[in-house]
């Protein structure tokens, strides 16, 4: 529903402007179980950042695929890798497609820093699902 989506974007931007909360999302919209390192991004997050005039902080999570397997009997260590920031003034100058390309490039660069064993483990996990 496009009207509902616009209301959600507006509400989220308002909350960010008023410093009520921060938003963390996976721009792919779902977990990636393919052999591709990233899926295509949805642009809603970028629209919210533009409307709120806030930077985009790019972060990669690692090991979160084990949460469901371990819960509730075992804890799971999840790792967050800070990749970089796109300042608010740059966010406002770029199109949503350009922001997506920049974020994707930053994430892919960070993922390329994974060791071969880490990459093979990710591929194995994705193949099983």
Number of C-alpha atoms within 10 A of each C-alpha: 5 7 7 9 11 14 11 14 18 16 14 22 22 16 14 19 16 10 10 9 11 9 13 11 9 13 19 13 13 10 13 14 18 16 13 9 15 16 16 11 20 15 16 15 20 24 20 21 21 21 17 22 18 20 17 21 14 17 20 15 12 13 12 14 17 15 14 10 12 11 10 9 7 11 11 16 11 12 12 12 13 13 16 14 13 15 13 15 12 15 21 19 11 14 15 19 13 12 20 19 14 15 22 19 12 18 20 15 12 16 17 12 10 11 10 10 9 12 15 12 12 18 16 14 15 16 11 8 8
